[in-house]
Amino acid sequence: MADNGCSGLMDFFFGGVFIILFGVSLWLAFRATLRKRELSEKPEPISLTIILATLAILIVGKMFGQDFKGNTWIYAEANADKLETQTLTLRKNGTFKVDLGHVDFSCYFSGHYQKLGDTIVLDKDVIAQTNFLLTTKYLLQDTLLVPLNDTNVDNTKFNDFVINSKK
């Protein structure tokens, strides 16, 4: 399940340029469709259908994109400093996603987890990709995910995760 990646300020810039160009393309497509309709009395259903289908797919994908990967069980945020953020999403299907945000870039990593009683065990290989900013084992309490000792990593640098939503 390779759903890992990073993005930075340049990705934000290119995303903005893409949105602007996409908006101009939509405007031109609507304008061309309406002009064709004015010139000939016949309606132009194919162009309009393609435009509306594209918009519908983009809107549905944006609204329900995370739900296609599985229903969220726990969403938690770490008590880190204001310049860095850490979020952990545990899904009901046994997968998780970690978001690590910094001032100028952010990364996300996905993998599988196991629930052993009141302990959550995250995939060791995925946690290694985060430069061990997280541990592989967390104790599930009412409103917290508390890091447990990992045998080969210093435990003092880990943050508790505050559970924002639990379904």
N, C-alpha and C positions, 0 to 999 in steps of 0.2 A: 504494500500500500504506500506508494511513493507520492505523498502529498506534502512535500517539503519545499520551501523556497524562501527567498528574501526579497524585499523591495526597499527602495530608498527614495530620495528626493527626485532623482531623474525619472523614476517610474511614475511618480505623481505628475511630473511635468508632461511626460509622454501620454499619460492617461487623460490629462486635461486637453491636450492637442487632439487626441482621438475623439473625445466627446464633442469638441467644437467641430471637427471635420464631419463627424457623424450627423450632427445637427444640421450642418449646411447641406449634406447629402440628402437628408430627409426633406428639407425645405425644397431643394431642387427637384426631388422626385415628385412631391406633391404638386409643385408648380407645373412640371411637365405633364403630369396626369391630368390636371385640370385644364391645361391648354389644349391637350389632345381632345378632351371632351368638348371644349368650346368650338374647335375647328370642325370636328365631325360630330354628327348627332349621335353616334354610337358610343356607349360608355366603354371605358377602358378598365375592365375588371381585373385583368391579370396583374398589372402594375400595382394597383391599389391593394390587391390581395397579398402580394409579396411584401409590400410595405407594412401592412397591418399584421401579418404573420411574424415578421421580424420584430416588430415592436412588442407583440405579445410574448414571444419567446424571451426577449431580453427582460421584460418586466417580471414574468413568472420565474425566470432564473435568478433574478436579484432577490425577489421576495422569499423564495423557497429553496435557495441554493444550499444552505447548510442542512436542511431537512432531508435532502436527497442522500446525504452521507449517513444519516441515522438520527433518531430522535435524541435530543439532549437530555441527559440524566442529571448531571451536575455542571454548573458553570461557576467557576471560582476565580478570584483575583488575588494576587499576592500583595502583601503589605511592603512593597519596595519603595525606593525613593521616587520623587516626582518626575525625575528625568528618565526613568526606566519603568516599564510595565511588564508584568507577567500574568498571563491568564491561562487557565486550564479548563478545557471542555471535555467532560467524560460523556460518552454516548451510551445508550442502552444496549447497543449491539457489540459492546466490548472494544470500541476504538476510542482514541482520545486525540486531542489537538492541543498543542502548546503554542501560545503566541508570546514572543519576546519582543517588546518594543523598546527602542532607544530613541534618542533625540532625532537622529538623521536617517535611521533605517529600522526596519523590523523584519523578523524572521518567524516562520511558523514550521512546526514539525508535527507529524502524525504517526501514530502507531497503535498497538494493541495494549490493553491492560487486563489484569485479572483482579477480581474482588475475592479476597480470602478473609471471610468474617468481616471485621471492621478495618481491614487493611487493604489498601489499593496498591498494586504492584504494576508499575509502568515498564514498558519495554526498555531494556537496558541499552540496546543499540541506538534507539532514538534519543534517549537522555544523554548519551555520549556525544551526540551531534550538537547538543546545546552547550557544549563546553562545561558540562556538569553544573549548570546554574540551578538545576533541579536535582532531586534525588529520585531513586526508583521506587521508594516505599513511602506511603503516607497513611497516617492513621485517620480514619473518618470519624469525626465527632459531629455534634449537632450542627454547628455553623462554621467549622474549621476543617481543613486538611492539614494535619501537623506532620512535618517531615520526620521520618524515623532514621536511625543510624544506618548508614550504608557502609559496608565493610571497608571500602577503599577510598572514600572521599570524606573530607572534613565537613562535619554536619553544621558547624556554626554559621556558614554562609547562606544556608537555605532559609527561605521565608515561609511563614504560614500562609496558606491560601484561605481567604474568607469566602465562604460559599454564598454567592448572590442569589442563585436559584437552584432548586432541587425539585425534580418532578418524579 
